[in-house]
Amino acid sequence: WRSEGAAMAQEMEHTQLSVRGISLHVAQVGKDELGTVVFLHGFPEIWYSWRHQMQAVAAAGYRAIAPDSRGYGLSDQPPEHEEPSWEDLVADVLAILDALSIPKVSSTTQENH
């Protein structure tokens, strides 16, 4: 339910981006009037962990994006016999930002488990 006067949630956009040889799922919402905030999920989570925070950030005037890391959610599994590394995570995020033409981000968050 919604309390009276609560802001309406913006519709989440879902994109599959082909980067670094695999398809990565990215959820995004909001305009980049004030910049972009990137939400990185913990493990074994997916983008959905951040849905409420993404809406709050979007309501404040930011663009919020949250990818599913390789091997999680709607993103492809890494190539056979390859374990994803922190270097892959960083390279994937940079490739996503390039693919979405985002030159810089205001903040990046990581949920740790």
Steps between C-alpha positions, in 0.01 A plus 500: 500500500596865472449766758314806381735744329773243440694560179418262219778258422665549162503210259819296506662450158680173429775466240723217382841638401753302301835587660830318535369192320190441715151644546449693824162605639467858625202649682473879492261772605496879508658786310859609542415859595739481796715208384497123513519265798613141440377229736703177509338202666666268748538128448278302444259791444370667181407856396158459667661544843532871421153569352380722787824699523501545121150651514605743776809607304292547183243708690786724616599575138770240433519216253535169686647193333549152642654223293478129567863387526616229262353167606216660699138585423434560131868543407689228316715249679874557455670289233548135595787433743528869588443629851386864514747728680489847655689617192214365283246685715686830462554449125133404453377811683730723294377331179137553608567868566663532157210319328249732669713810423541587867830692536504499881294392798412689814517194720548127487368273770579138576304276730727260686397164639 
